[in-house]
Amino acid sequence: MSNPVCLPGEPRVDLPQARAHGLSPDEFRNIERILGRTPTFTELGVFSVMWSEHCSYKSSRKYLRTLPSRSELVVQGPGENAGAIDVGDGWVAVFKIESHNHPSYVEPYQGAATGVGGILRDIFTMGARPVASMDSLKFGSFDHPRTRYLVGGVVGGIGGYGNCVGVPTVAGEVMFDASYNGNILVNAFCLGLARSGELMSARASGAGNPVLYVGSATGRDGIHGASLLASAEFDAESESKRPTVQVGDPFTEKLLIEACLEAGRTGAIVAIQDMGAAGLTSSSSEMAARGAVGIDLDLDKVPLREQNLTPYEILLSESQERMLIVAQRGRERELQAIFEKWDLHAVVVGEIIAEPRWRARWRGQMVADIPVGALADEAPVYDRPARPADSRPRGIACAPVRQMAAPEAFKALLENPNIASKRWVFRQYDSIVQGNTVSGPGPGDAAVLRLKHSRRALAIKVDSNPRACALDPYLGAIATVVEAARNVACTGARPVGITNCLNYGNPERPEIMWQFAEGVRGLGDAARALGTPVVSGNVSFYNETEGRAILPTPTIAVVGVMPDAARRVASFFKNPGDAILIARTNPPRLAASEYAAMFGASDEQLAPIDLNREAALVDALVGAAEAGLIRSAHDVAEGGLAVAIAEACFNPDGVVGAEADLAALGLTSTSELFGEGASTVVFSAATGDVEQVTRLFGSRGIDCRTIGKVTAEARLRLMPIIDEDVRALRDKYEEALPGRLAAND
């Protein structure tokens, strides 16, 4: 077979052109060695996206292989579009989290919207119906001129896409820090449900089987979104990269969900994959590589939204709402009829071949002919230098140490936008569509979703702790995992699986690579200790602008299973007269806390973490909930113990109060009131159950003690430090974020 051809008018392929495509000199020489010739311009584009950091994980693969990914409940681990866990009663939960950071900074509305669309497709590609979304958002400080614009655009994009497509956004987190001034983070999570045995695969097979392109037509939007935008740091020209951001259409996505799920039920689909990053190129080559087969594409048959697209543009376009399907030979018309019913394209654009080659033809000419393995499995894997920085990491927010009276510090913390209510954000999201939401965004520690036709429920939570990870990447990652698991356990659900989005700076810098390596080590150790395998995930490198990196931000989402939804535990106090208790594994510290960011602190080391005790605390919370012994549970996180008790008083059904003699309990120090980092839970129980609760936690080696009681009077009395009206505190808490956003007008 003759070599593929370059087309008239295409740029010359040489080393400068390869470098412009993000390839190193060594990588370009390796491509020439693999092909035995200089690549065509189309092939250069294909290699550039498939060997990009975003698609190939060339700097992270070595470390990701160390993560635990198996348990008796794991149905599908890493390697497919998403992970899957058996959650009982014939149901499988399919879930994943991914980043859309760079596109969201360049064009916040479409960047965030298409991030939601992309993660939804990862889920229904598996044959699961998307039932819930979460997000983790990191913005710059309110002093930065772009922050308000970015917040409005990102929140609008998430709500605009999710609300239209009919998938509820049920939980999330939002943080503001100067570290993200030049590079925000937008991480999107989705969970779907499928019946056991009905999952679909992205593994192609069967020489002669037709390849169908389904969904929207192809345009020029998103070209090089994966390689030159998501796999490079920002610079002064970042605004010019706006054309590489995709444009989403949630109404087409809704049609695509229904069509794909209906098509999956026919049994005519051999393999299916979303055309996400790198579009048609990645979906076709990855499916072929998984099945150890080849694929032959006829680009003349690809539906186009614009005329005169070149093969290079067709293959690299990241136009949204598109899927690639390998069908059983002879059943293509059956599938086409389904997609036509939903008013979507369904066109045969190629076939599976036995020879493991990836080929593309256009107007009767071969424009690409590459070994499939070279694009997927044989992409470069780097063992980059990794060593800690010589000095304290830049960007850790820690004010000069100053004395602050505890009552004033407490009220200031409640108005801190990282602690205050995020109602302004989540009121723009539909959180109850589909009717599965038992507990959505707001006061709860984790969202809870019912499994229809079952007593079971799922709890989901996303967490991150970048300041802790900046001080100690290993302990910070552990703290993030155990916090997410603890939040899930506070609802009464047992954590069963993890997905992660690992956001870091430039991996070519040894100190960043060290942060990443330590973060993965912490993630792995915590996951093993908790028995929560990592079944899917994403790595996002190059999150920096002009050499200034974000704080290391591993974002962790945990899924938990609750045998009986009726046993769900709320996060807020309910009954006056109930005892208030705390259980914890270690005293808190001010290091990396919101208090330290606002008022300074002498602590520079995180509190140690005993993973055996963390697992025991989770087990105790779940056991107490299943036994009906606790009436509320709330994790102590940002703002520390005082803030957690105040939040527990903000009962949406009617505020209550709390009183405790902190002096008698020895809890009056600044670190005890406002410290973070310890695994501490505030919970309430009927007075008659206190002894049994204390024994349950004590039997697992967890310190548990009564610190006060719930009161009918809406007053927070943490004596002798704090004596405040709960309604006034709640007003501060609710009004803080809208006030900050309005102040930037």
C-alpha positions in Angstrom: 0.0 0.0 0.0 1.3 3.4 -1.0 2.2 6.0 1.6 -0.4 8.6 2.6 -0.2 12.0 0.9 0.1 15.6 2.0 -2.6 17.8 0.4 -2.0 20.9 -1.7 -1.7 24.0 0.4 -0.9 22.2 3.6 2.1 23.5 5.7 5.4 21.7 5.4 6.0 19.2 8.1 9.3 19.7 9.9 10.6 20.2 13.4 9.5 23.8 13.8 6.0 22.7 12.7 6.1 19.9 15.2 7.1 22.2 18.0 4.2 24.5 17.1 2.0 21.5 17.6 3.3 20.9 21.1 5.7 18.0 20.2 9.3 17.9 21.5 12.2 17.3 19.1 12.6 13.8 20.5 8.9 13.1 20.1 9.0 14.2 16.5 12.0 12.0 15.7 10.2 9.1 17.4 7.2 9.6 15.1 9.4 9.6 12.1 11.0 6.3 13.4 7.6 4.7 13.9 6.3 5.6 10.5 9.6 5.2 8.7 9.0 8.5 7.0 8.0 12.1 7.7 4.4 12.3 8.7 1.8 14.0 6.6 0.3 17.2 8.0 -2.8 15.3 9.0 -0.8 12.7 10.8 1.2 15.4 12.6 -2.0 16.8 13.9 -3.2 13.3 15.0 0.0 12.6 16.8 0.0 16.0 18.5 -3.4 15.5 20.1 -2.9 11.8 21.0 0.5 12.4 22.5 -0.6 15.6 24.3 -0.5 15.5 28.1 -4.3 15.8 28.2 -4.8 12.6 26.1 -1.8 10.5 26.8 -1.1 11.1 30.5 2.6 10.8 29.6 3.8 12.5 32.8 1.3 10.8 35.2 0.8 7.3 33.9 3.6 5.9 36.0 2.0 7.1 39.2 -1.6 6.4 38.4 -0.8 2.7 38.0 -0.1 2.5 41.7 -3.6 3.4 42.8 -5.9 0.7 44.1 -8.8 0.0 41.7 -10.3 -3.3 42.7 -12.8 -4.5 45.3 -15.6 -7.0 45.4 -18.0 -4.3 44.3 -16.0 -2.9 41.4 -17.7 -3.7 38.1 -15.4 -1.5 35.9 -12.2 0.2 36.9 -9.9 2.5 35.0 -9.6 1.9 31.2 -13.1 2.6 30.1 -15.0 5.9 29.8 -16.0 5.8 33.5 -15.8 3.5 36.5 -18.6 1.4 37.8 -19.6 0.0 41.3 -22.2 -2.5 42.2 -24.6 -0.7 44.6 -27.0 -3.5 45.2 -30.6 -4.4 44.1 -29.4 -5.0 40.6 -28.0 -1.5 40.1 -24.6 -0.3 39.0 -23.4 3.3 39.7 -21.2 4.7 36.9 -19.2 7.8 37.8 -16.3 10.0 36.8 -14.9 13.5 37.3 -13.0 15.5 34.7 -11.5 19.0 34.3 -12.4 21.8 31.9 -10.1 24.4 33.4 -8.3 26.1 30.6 -11.4 26.4 28.3 -13.4 27.8 31.2 -10.8 30.6 31.9 -10.7 31.5 28.2 -14.5 31.4 27.6 -16.2 30.7 31.0 -19.8 30.0 29.8 -19.0 27.6 27.0 -16.0 26.2 28.7 -18.1 25.2 31.8 -21.1 24.2 29.7 -19.1 21.8 27.5 -17.3 20.4 30.5 -20.7 19.3 31.8 -21.7 18.0 28.4 -18.5 16.0 28.1 -18.8 14.3 31.5 -22.4 13.4 30.8 -21.3 11.6 27.6 -18.7 9.6 29.5 -21.5 8.2 31.6 -24.2 7.4 29.1 -21.5 6.0 26.7 -21.3 3.3 29.3 -25.0 2.6 29.0 -25.9 4.4 32.2 -28.5 7.1 32.5 -27.0 10.3 34.1 -28.9 11.1 37.3 -26.7 13.6 39.1 -23.9 16.1 38.6 -21.5 17.9 41.0 -18.9 20.5 40.5 -15.7 21.7 42.1 -14.9 25.4 41.3 -11.8 27.4 42.1 -11.7 31.1 41.4 -9.2 33.9 42.1 -9.5 36.5 44.8 -12.3 39.1 44.8 -9.6 41.7 44.2 -8.9 40.3 40.8 -10.7 42.1 38.0 -11.8 39.0 36.2 -13.2 37.0 39.1 -16.8 38.2 39.0 -16.9 37.8 35.3 -15.6 34.2 35.5 -17.9 33.3 38.4 -20.9 34.5 36.5 -19.9 32.8 33.3 -19.0 29.4 34.8 -22.0 29.2 37.1 -24.2 30.3 34.1 -22.6 27.6 31.9 -23.1 24.8 34.4 -26.7 25.8 35.1 -27.5 26.5 31.5 -26.3 23.1 30.2 -27.4 20.9 33.2 -30.8 22.5 33.5 -31.6 22.2 29.8 -30.4 18.6 29.5 -32.4 17.5 32.6 -29.6 16.2 34.9 -29.7 17.7 38.4 -26.7 19.4 40.0 -26.9 18.2 43.6 -23.7 19.1 45.3 -20.4 20.9 44.8 -17.8 23.2 46.3 -16.6 26.7 45.5 -13.3 28.3 46.7 -11.7 31.7 46.1 -7.9 32.1 46.4 -5.4 34.4 44.7 -3.6 31.2 43.5 -6.3 30.8 40.9 -6.3 34.4 39.6 -4.8 33.4 36.3 -6.0 29.8 36.0 -9.4 28.9 37.5 -10.5 25.3 38.0 -13.7 23.8 36.7 -14.1 20.1 37.6 -17.3 18.4 36.6 -18.6 15.1 38.1 -21.5 12.9 36.9 -23.1 9.8 38.2 -25.3 7.5 36.2 -27.3 4.3 36.9 -27.5 1.2 34.9 -29.0 -2.3 35.5 -26.4 -5.0 36.2 -25.2 -6.7 33.0 -26.3 -3.8 30.8 -23.1 -1.7 30.6 -21.6 -0.9 27.2 -17.9 -1.0 26.3 -15.5 1.1 24.3 -13.6 -1.9 23.0 -13.9 -2.4 19.3 -13.9 -5.9 17.7 -15.0 -7.8 14.6 -13.3 -7.1 11.3 -15.9 -5.9 8.9 -18.1 -4.3 11.5 -19.3 -0.8 10.4 -18.3 2.3 12.3 -21.1 4.9 12.8 -20.8 8.6 13.5 -23.8 9.8 15.4 -25.0 13.1 16.8 -24.2 16.7 15.8 -22.3 17.6 12.6 -18.6 18.6 12.7 -17.4 22.1 12.7 -14.2 24.0 13.4 -14.8 24.6 17.1 -12.5 23.1 19.6 -9.6 22.2 17.2 -6.5 21.7 19.4 -8.5 22.2 22.5 -6.8 19.1 24.0 -3.2 19.6 22.8 -2.4 23.3 22.6 -4.9 24.6 25.1 -5.4 22.0 27.8 -1.8 20.7 27.6 0.1 24.0 28.0 0.3 26.8 30.6 -1.3 30.2 30.0 0.6 33.2 28.8 -0.1 36.7 27.8 -1.8 35.5 24.6 -4.3 33.3 26.3 -7.3 35.4 25.2 -6.4 34.6 21.6 -7.2 30.9 22.3 -10.9 31.5 22.5 -11.5 29.8 19.1 -10.2 26.5 20.6 -13.2 26.4 23.1 -16.1 24.2 22.0 -19.7 25.3 21.8 -22.3 23.2 23.4 -26.0 22.4 22.7 -27.7 20.8 25.6 -30.9 20.1 23.7 -29.0 18.0 21.2 -27.3 16.3 24.1 -30.6 15.3 25.6 -31.6 13.7 22.3 -28.3 12.0 22.2 -28.7 10.5 25.7 -32.1 9.0 24.8 -31.0 7.7 21.4 -27.8 6.1 22.8 -29.6 4.4 25.7 -32.3 3.1 23.3 -29.7 1.9 20.8 -27.8 0.2 23.6 -30.9 -1.9 24.5 -31.0 -3.4 21.0 -27.8 -5.3 21.5 -26.5 -4.1 18.1 -23.7 -2.0 19.6 -20.3 -3.6 19.8 -18.5 -0.6 21.2 -19.3 3.1 21.7 -17.2 6.1 22.7 -17.7 9.9 23.1 -15.9 12.1 20.7 -14.4 14.2 23.5 -10.9 15.6 23.6 -9.3 15.1 20.2 -12.7 14.2 18.7 -12.9 11.6 16.0 -9.2 10.9 16.3 -9.2 9.8 19.9 -12.5 7.9 19.9 -11.6 5.9 16.8 -8.0 5.1 17.7 -8.7 4.3 21.4 -11.6 2.0 20.6 -9.4 0.1 18.1 -6.5 -0.1 20.4 -8.6 -1.5 23.3 -9.7 -4.3 21.0 -6.3 -4.9 19.3 -7.9 -4.2 15.9 -7.6 -1.5 13.2 -10.0 1.0 11.8 -10.5 2.6 8.3 -12.2 5.9 8.2 -13.8 7.6 5.1 -13.8 11.3 6.0 -16.0 12.2 3.0 -18.9 10.7 4.8 -18.5 12.7 8.0 -21.5 15.1 8.5 -20.1 18.7 8.3 -21.5 21.9 9.7 -19.2 24.0 7.6 -18.0 23.5 4.0 -14.4 22.9 3.0 -13.2 21.4 6.2 -9.8 19.7 5.6 -9.0 16.1 6.9 -6.9 17.7 9.6 -9.8 19.8 10.8 -12.3 17.0 10.6 -10.1 14.7 12.6 -9.1 17.2 15.3 -12.5 19.0 15.7 -13.9 18.8 19.2 -17.5 19.8 18.2 -19.8 18.7 20.9 -22.6 16.1 21.2 -21.0 13.5 19.0 -20.4 9.7 19.5 -18.7 6.9 17.6 -20.3 3.5 17.5 -19.0 0.1 16.2 -22.1 -1.8 15.2 -22.7 -5.4 14.5 -22.4 -5.9 10.7 -25.9 -6.0 9.1 -27.6 -4.1 11.9 -26.5 -0.6 11.0 -29.9 0.2 9.5 -31.6 -0.8 12.8 -29.4 1.7 14.7 -29.8 4.4 12.1 -33.6 4.2 12.4 -33.3 4.9 16.1 -31.1 8.0 15.7 -33.3 9.3 12.8 -36.2 9.0 15.2 -34.4 11.4 17.5 -33.5 13.7 14.6 -29.7 12.9 14.8 -27.1 12.0 12.3 -26.2 8.3 12.1 -23.8 7.7 9.2 -21.4 4.8 8.4 -18.0 6.5 8.2 -15.7 3.4 8.3 -15.2 -0.1 9.3 -13.1 -2.2 11.7 -10.2 -4.0 10.0 -8.1 -6.9 11.3 -4.7 -5.2 10.7 -4.0 -2.9 13.6 -3.7 0.3 11.6 -5.5 3.6 11.9 -6.3 4.9 8.5 -8.1 7.9 7.2 -9.1 8.6 3.5 -10.4 11.8 1.9 -11.5 12.3 -1.7 -10.0 9.0 -2.8 -6.6 9.6 -1.1 -5.0 8.2 2.0 -4.1 11.0 4.3 -3.1 9.0 7.4 -1.9 5.5 8.0 -0.5 4.9 11.5 -0.1 1.8 13.7 -3.0 1.9 16.2 -0.7 1.2 19.1 1.5 4.2 18.3 -1.4 6.5 19.0 -2.8 5.0 22.2 -0.7 2.4 24.0 2.8 3.5 22.8 2.5 7.3 23.5 5.6 8.5 25.4 5.7 7.8 29.2 8.0 10.1 31.1 9.7 9.7 34.4 10.2 13.4 35.1 12.5 14.7 37.8 10.7 15.2 41.1 12.0 17.0 44.1 10.5 19.4 46.7 11.0 23.1 46.4 13.7 24.8 48.4 11.4 27.2 50.0 7.8 27.5 51.2 5.4 27.2 48.2 4.3 30.4 46.7 0.6 31.2 46.9 -0.3 29.9 50.3 -2.7 32.4 51.7 -1.6 33.2 55.2 -2.0 36.7 56.6 0.6 38.2 59.0 -0.1 37.0 62.5 -2.4 39.4 64.4 -4.5 39.2 67.5 -8.2 38.9 66.9 -10.9 38.6 69.5 -12.7 35.3 69.1 -16.3 36.6 68.6 -15.1 39.0 65.9 -13.0 36.3 64.2 -16.0 33.9 64.4 -18.4 36.4 62.6 -15.7 37.3 60.0 -15.2 33.6 59.2 -19.0 33.1 58.7 -18.8 35.9 56.1 -15.7 34.5 54.4 -16.8 33.5 50.9 -15.0 30.1 51.2 -17.2 29.3 54.3 -20.4 31.3 53.7 -23.5 29.9 52.0 -23.2 29.1 48.3 -26.9 29.5 47.7 -26.2 32.2 45.1 -24.5 29.5 43.1 -26.7 26.5 43.5 -30.0 28.3 43.3 -29.1 28.7 39.6 -29.0 24.9 39.2 -32.0 22.5 39.0 -31.3 20.1 41.8 -34.5 18.1 41.8 -35.2 17.2 38.2 -35.8 13.4 37.7 -37.1 13.1 41.2 -34.2 11.2 42.8 -32.8 13.9 45.0 -33.4 13.2 48.7 -30.9 15.8 49.9 -29.4 18.3 47.5 -27.1 21.3 47.6 -27.2 23.4 50.7 -26.7 22.5 54.3 -26.0 18.8 53.9 -22.5 17.3 54.1 -23.2 15.1 51.0 -26.0 14.8 48.5 -28.3 11.8 48.8 -30.1 10.2 45.9 -32.8 7.5 46.1 -32.6 4.3 44.0 -36.0 4.0 42.5 -37.9 0.7 43.3 -35.4 0.1 46.1 -34.9 1.1 49.8 -31.3 2.0 49.0 -29.8 5.4 48.4 -26.5 6.8 47.3 -24.5 9.6 48.9 -22.0 11.6 46.8 -19.6 14.4 47.8 -16.7 16.2 46.2 -13.9 17.8 48.2 -10.5 19.4 47.9 -8.0 21.1 50.3 -5.4 23.0 48.2 -3.9 24.9 51.1 -3.2 21.7 53.0 -1.8 20.1 49.8 0.5 23.1 49.3 2.0 22.7 52.9 2.3 18.9 52.6 1.2 17.3 49.3 1.0 13.8 50.8 -0.9 14.6 54.0 -3.0 17.1 52.2 -4.2 14.5 49.7 -4.9 12.1 52.5 -6.9 14.8 54.4 -8.9 15.4 51.2 -9.8 11.8 50.7 -10.8 11.2 54.4 -12.8 14.4 54.4 -14.9 13.4 51.4 -15.4 9.9 52.9 -16.4 11.4 56.2 -18.9 13.7 54.6 -20.5 10.7 52.9 -20.5 8.8 56.2 -22.1 11.7 58.0 -25.3 10.9 56.0 -25.2 7.3 57.0 -23.8 6.0 53.7 -20.7 3.7 53.6 -18.1 5.0 51.1 -17.5 2.4 48.3 -15.6 4.2 45.5 -13.5 7.2 44.5 -13.0 9.2 41.3 -10.4 12.0 41.2 -9.4 15.0 39.2 -5.7 15.9 39.9 -5.1 19.6 39.2 -1.4 20.7 39.2 1.0 23.0 37.5 3.7 22.3 34.9 5.0 18.7 35.3 8.2 19.7 33.6 9.1 21.6 36.8 10.5 19.1 39.4 8.8 20.7 42.4 5.4 20.3 40.6 6.1 16.7 39.7 7.0 16.1 43.4 3.7 17.6 44.5 1.9 15.3 42.1 3.8 12.2 43.0 3.2 12.8 46.7 -0.4 13.6 46.1 -1.0 10.3 44.3 0.8 8.5 47.0 -1.5 10.0 49.6 -4.6 9.3 47.5 -3.5 5.6 47.2 -2.8 5.1 50.9 -6.0 6.7 52.0 -8.1 4.8 49.4 -6.6 1.5 50.6 -7.2 2.3 54.2 -10.8 3.2 53.6 -11.5 0.3 51.2 -12.6 2.7 48.5 -11.0 1.8 45.2 -10.2 4.6 42.6 -12.3 3.5 39.6 -11.9 6.5 37.3 -10.3 9.9 37.2 -8.5 12.7 35.3 -5.2 14.5 35.4 -5.0 18.2 34.6 -1.5 19.6 34.3 -0.1 23.0 33.2 -2.5 24.9 35.4 -0.4 28.0 35.7 0.1 31.4 34.0 3.5 32.8 33.1 5.3 30.4 35.5 3.0 30.9 38.5 1.2 27.7 39.3 -2.0 27.1 41.2 -1.9 25.4 44.6 -1.8 21.6 44.1 -5.5 20.7 44.0 -6.4 17.0 43.9 -10.1 17.0 43.9 -11.8 13.8 45.3 -15.3 12.6 44.7 -16.6 9.7 46.9 -19.7 7.6 46.3 -21.4 5.9 49.2 -24.2 3.3 49.6 -27.0 3.6 52.2 -29.0 0.4 52.7 -32.1 2.2 53.8 -32.8 5.8 52.7 -35.1 6.2 55.7 -32.0 6.1 57.9 -30.5 9.2 56.2 -28.9 11.5 58.7 -29.3 15.3 58.3 -26.4 17.8 58.9 -28.4 20.1 61.1 -29.8 19.9 64.7 -33.4 19.0 64.9 -34.8 18.5 68.4 -34.3 20.8 71.3 -33.0 18.9 74.3 -30.8 16.6 72.2 -27.3 16.2 73.3 -24.5 17.6 71.1 -21.4 15.4 70.9 -18.1 15.5 69.1 -16.0 12.6 67.8 -12.5 13.1 66.6 -9.3 11.3 65.7 -6.9 14.2 66.5 -6.9 17.7 67.9 -7.1 20.4 65.2 -4.5 22.9 64.1 -4.6 26.3 62.4 -2.1 25.4 59.7 -3.7 25.8 56.2 -7.0 27.0 57.8 -9.3 29.8 56.7 -8.5 31.4 60.0 -4.8 31.4 59.1 -5.6 32.9 55.7 -7.5 35.7 57.3 -5.6 36.4 60.6 -2.4 34.5 60.4 -1.2 31.6 62.5 2.1 30.3 63.9 1.2 26.7 62.9 3.1 25.6 59.8 2.6 21.9 60.0 -0.5 19.9 59.3 -1.9 17.6 62.0 -0.8 14.0 61.6 -3.4 11.5 60.3 -3.9 8.0 61.5 -5.6 6.2 58.6 -6.7 3.3 60.8 -8.5 5.7 63.1 -10.0 7.5 60.1 -11.5 4.3 58.8 -12.8 3.5 62.3 -14.5 7.0 62.5 -16.2 6.3 59.2 -17.3 2.9 60.3 -18.6 4.3 63.6 -20.7 7.0 61.9 -22.2 4.5 59.5 -22.9 2.1 62.3 -24.5 4.7 64.5 -26.7 5.9 61.6 -27.8 2.4 60.7 -28.7 1.8 64.4 -30.8 5.0 64.4 -28.7 6.4 67.3 -27.8 9.8 65.8 -30.2 12.5 64.6 -27.7 14.8 62.9 -24.0 14.7 61.9 -21.9 17.5 60.5 -18.2 17.3 59.5 -15.9 20.0 61.0 -14.1 21.6 58.0 -13.5 25.2 56.9 -13.8 27.5 59.9 -13.4 24.8 62.5 -15.6 23.7 65.4 -17.3 27.0 66.1 -18.4 27.4 62.5 -19.6 23.8 62.3 -21.8 24.2 65.4 -23.3 27.4 64.0 -24.0 25.7 60.6 -25.7 22.9 62.4 -28.1 25.4 64.0 -29.2 26.7 60.5 -32.0 24.2 60.3 -33.9 25.0 57.0 -37.2 23.9 58.7 -36.7 26.5 61.5 -33.5 27.6 63.3 -32.6 26.1 66.6 -29.9 27.1 69.1 -27.0 25.4 70.9 -25.2 25.9 74.1 -22.0 24.5 75.5 -19.6 25.4 78.3 -16.4 25.3 76.3 -14.3 26.5 79.2 -15.2 23.4 81.2 -14.4 21.3 78.2 -11.0 22.9 77.5 -12.1 24.0 74.0 -11.5 27.7 74.2 -8.1 28.1 72.5 -8.0 29.6 69.0 -6.9 26.3 67.5 -9.8 24.4 69.2 -12.4 26.9 68.1 -11.2 27.6 64.5 -8.6 25.0 63.7 -9.0 22.5 60.9 -7.2 19.4 59.7 -8.4 17.1 62.4 -11.1 14.5 61.6 -13.9 15.8 63.8 -17.7 15.4 63.5 -20.3 17.3 65.5 -23.5 15.3 65.9 -26.6 15.1 68.0 -28.4 12.3 69.7 -31.3 11.8 72.0 -30.2 12.0 75.6 -31.3 8.5 76.2 -29.0 7.2 73.5 -25.8 9.1 74.5 -24.3 6.2 76.5 -24.9 3.7 73.7 -23.4 6.2 71.1 -20.4 6.8 73.3 -19.8 3.1 73.7 -20.1 2.5 69.9 -17.5 5.1 69.1 -15.3 4.1 72.0 -15.3 0.4 70.9 -13.7 1.6 67.7 -11.1 3.6 69.5 -12.6 7.0 68.7 -12.8 9.8 71.3 -16.4 10.8 71.7 -17.9 13.1 74.3 -20.9 15.3 75.0 -20.2 19.0 74.7 -23.6 20.6 75.0 -27.3 20.5 74.0 -29.7 21.7 71.3 -31.9 24.6 72.5 -35.3 25.8 71.3 -34.1 29.4 71.7 -32.3 30.4 68.5 -29.1 31.5 70.3 -25.6 30.1 69.9 -23.9 30.1 73.3 -20.4 28.6 73.3 -19.5 30.0 76.7 -17.6 32.0 77.6 -16.5 32.9 74.1 -19.6 33.3 71.8 -23.1 34.4 72.6 -25.0 35.3 69.4 -28.4 35.3 67.8 -28.6 32.4 65.4 -30.8 34.3 63.0 -28.4 37.2 62.7 -25.5 34.7 62.2 -27.5 33.0 59.4 -28.2 36.3 57.7 -24.4 37.0 57.6 -23.8 33.5 56.3 -26.3 33.8 53.6 -25.6 37.3 52.4 -21.9 37.2 52.3 -21.3 35.8 48.8 -24.0 37.8 47.0 -22.6 40.9 48.8 -19.1 40.2 47.6 -20.2 39.7 44.0 -22.3 42.8 44.0 -19.5 44.9 45.5 -17.4 44.3 42.3 -19.9 46.1 40.1 
